Amino acid sequence: MSPRTKRIALVDAGKKAEILRAVLPFIEDRYDIQITQDKDADYVFHSCFGNEVLKYSGIRIFVTGEYVTPNFNTSDYALAFDHIDFGDRYCRLPLIKLYRDAYAALCAPRPQVNGVCAQKTDFCAYVMSNTKNSAPEREQLVDALNAYKPVAMGGKWRNNVGGPVEDKIAFQSAYKFVLAIENHSAPGYLTEKFAQAAQSNAVPIYWGDPTITDYLNPKAFINAHDFNSNDELVEHIQKIDQDDQAYQAMLAEPWYPDQQEPEVWKDSTFAAFLSNIFDQPHKEACRRNLSRWGIKTEKSLHRMYAHPLKQLGHNIRTRLRGKV
């Protein structure tokens, strides 16, 4: 088998494993990637929707589109949201990067302001469907904004446009503002919502990642984290909405402060991270703990997942023996 050939399993990410497949383009021009479900796959890309990864022996690479912190006891490497430093084992990958069409809008020159304004026929749009365990800030912000002007709701939640829209970007493109609200606020947790608002050539009203202005130009969007209350935020939105010159100035701003894609978001950054894994001798690429306590920890996790009653019996026997 050629050294360029990499046998990769995709697990714990749903039937289509879309989040895992979205990472492969970073390296597919460097290697001959063969997708397999063999338990002895050389590499295992896995996410947070299960524990099947525990059945695989290969080098494990965690990838998530949800706000889940990697478990480095079971993963050798990880691509996730957190601002952490863990040698060559971790690389921060905001989900915004994997929605390639939307992300491209951030890197492209802003379109002519007059042409954009001609398309804007209404105030503000919001597309949200998943309400389970949703951040209460979503509802609070929508209620506050509705007190000023009605928000067009194009998702399943509170839909007021005749049903869920088929084309989110086309729908949002008719509105001056687009709500881009994450389902959680935490440093680094930045999903596709901002990029899709940008793709719609609207001014995003953003709530979520409090560190977003480390990467994106604060003059190009309205950041809810800059205000002490929703009342202050809505007052600011009202001023921009009623001042054509101020609104158009925001539309003219580049998405990046220096008009340059951040180095940490470039394709080459993620390609280098993954290539470092694949270019090492396979045994040397392993990072998780395979010593006595690492093996004990993984066996315990596997029992809890696959054999919960067996794990319960193990716990009882351990306590009866007086062991921790």
Residue pairs with C-beta under 8 A, 6 or more apart in sequence:
2 32
4 30
4 31
4 32
5 31
5 32
5 34
6 31
6 32
6 33
6 34
6 42
6 43
6 278
7 34
7 36
7 38
7 41
7 42
7 43
7 58
8 24
8 33
8 34
8 35
8 36
8 41
8 42
8 43
8 44
8 45
9 35
9 36
9 37
9 38
9 39
9 41
9 43
9 44
9 45
9 56
9 58
10 17
10 20
10 21
10 35
10 44
10 45
10 46
11 17
11 37
11 44
11 45
11 46
11 47
11 50
11 52
11 53
11 56
12 46
12 47
12 48
12 49
12 50
12 51
12 52
12 53
13 19
13 20
13 45
13 46
13 47
13 49
13 63
14 47
14 49
17 45
17 47
19 47
19 63
19 64
19 65
19 98
20 45
20 46
20 47
20 63
22 98
23 45
23 63
23 79
23 93
23 98
23 270
23 274
24 33
26 267
26 270
26 271
26 274
27 33
27 271
27 274
27 275
27 278
30 271
30 275
30 278
31 278
39 55
39 56
39 57
40 56
40 57
40 58
41 56
41 58
42 58
42 59
42 282
43 58
43 59
43 60
43 61
43 277
43 278
44 53
44 56
44 58
44 59
44 60
44 61
45 61
45 63
46 52
46 53
46 56
46 60
46 61
46 62
46 63
46 75
47 62
47 63
47 64
47 65
47 66
48 62
48 64
48 66
48 68
51 301
51 302
51 305
51 306
53 60
53 74
53 75
54 74
54 298
54 301
54 302
54 305
54 306
55 302
59 76
59 77
59 277
59 282
59 285
59 286
60 74
60 75
60 76
60 77
60 288
61 75
61 76
61 77
61 78
61 79
61 274
61 277
62 70
62 71
62 75
62 77
62 78
62 79
62 80
63 78
63 79
63 80
63 93
64 70
64 78
64 79
64 80
64 81
65 95
65 98
65 191
67 81
67 183
67 184
67 186
67 189
68 80
69 80
69 82
70 78
70 80
70 82
70 90
72 78
72 86
72 89
72 287
72 288
73 288
73 289
73 294
73 297
73 298
73 301
74 288
74 298
74 301
75 288
76 89
76 277
76 285
76 286
76 287
76 288
77 88
77 89
77 90
77 91
77 273
77 277
77 287
78 89
78 90
78 91
79 90
79 91
79 92
79 93
79 270
79 273
80 90
80 92
80 93
81 92
81 93
81 94
81 95
81 186
81 188
81 189
81 190
82 92
82 187
82 188
83 92
83 187
83 188
83 211
84 90
84 92
88 273
88 276
88 287
89 287
91 269
91 270
91 273
92 188
92 264
93 270
94 188
94 189
94 190
94 191
94 209
94 265
95 190
95 191
95 192
96 102
96 103
96 106
96 190
96 191
96 192
96 194
96 195
97 103
97 265
97 270
98 192
99 192
99 195
99 196
101 199
102 169
102 192
102 195
102 196
102 198
102 199
103 195
105 195
105 198
105 199
105 255
106 195
106 198
106 216
106 255
106 256
106 261
107 255
107 261
109 254
110 251
110 252
110 253
110 254
110 255
111 201
113 248
113 251
113 252
116 201
116 251
117 244
117 247
117 248
117 251
119 173
119 174
119 201
120 174
120 175
120 176
120 202
121 174
121 175
122 152
122 174
122 175
122 176
123 149
123 150
123 151
123 152
123 175
123 176
123 177
123 241
124 145
124 149
124 151
124 152
124 175
124 176
124 177
124 178
124 179
124 205
125 151
125 152
125 153
125 154
125 171
125 172
125 174
125 175
125 177
125 178
125 179
125 200
125 202
126 142
126 151
126 152
126 153
126 154
126 155
126 178
126 179
126 181
127 153
127 154
127 155
127 165
127 168
127 171
127 172
128 134
128 138
128 153
128 155
128 156
128 157
128 179
128 181
129 155
129 156
129 157
129 164
130 183
131 156
131 157
133 183
134 183
135 181
135 182
135 183
135 184
135 185
137 181
137 185
137 207
137 224
138 181
138 183
138 207
140 230
141 179
141 181
141 205
141 207
141 224
141 230
141 233
142 151
142 153
142 158
142 179
144 230
144 231
144 233
144 234
145 151
145 179
145 205
145 234
145 237
147 234
148 234
148 237
148 238
149 241
150 160
151 179
152 160
152 161
152 171
152 175
153 159
153 160
153 161
154 161
154 164
154 165
154 168
154 171
154 172
155 164
155 165
156 164
161 171
165 171
168 196
169 196
169 199
169 200
172 178
172 196
172 197
172 200
172 202
173 200
173 201
173 202
175 200
175 202
176 202
176 203
176 241
176 247
177 202
177 203
177 204
177 205
177 222
177 237
177 241
178 196
178 197
178 200
178 202
178 203
178 204
178 205
179 197
179 204
179 205
180 193
180 194
180 196
180 197
180 204
180 205
180 206
180 207
180 208
181 193
181 206
181 207
181 208
182 189
182 190
182 191
182 193
182 207
182 208
182 209
184 208
185 207
185 208
185 209
185 210
185 225
186 209
186 210
187 209
187 210
187 211
188 209
188 211
189 208
189 209
190 208
190 209
190 212
191 208
193 206
193 208
194 204
194 206
194 208
194 212
194 216
194 221
197 203
197 204
197 206
197 221
198 204
198 255
201 251
203 220
203 221
203 222
203 240
203 247
203 250
203 251
204 220
204 221
204 222
205 221
205 222
205 224
205 233
205 237
206 212
206 221
206 222
206 223
206 224
207 224
207 225
210 225
212 223
212 225
213 223
215 256
215 262
215 264
215 265
216 255
216 256
216 257
217 253
217 254
217 255
217 256
217 257
218 226
218 257
219 249
219 250
219 253
220 250
220 253
220 254
220 255
221 250
222 233
222 236
222 237
222 240
224 230
224 233
227 233
227 236
239 246
240 246
240 247
240 250
241 247
256 262
263 269
277 285
278 285
288 294
289 297
300 311
300 314
303 310
303 311
303 314
304 311
318 324
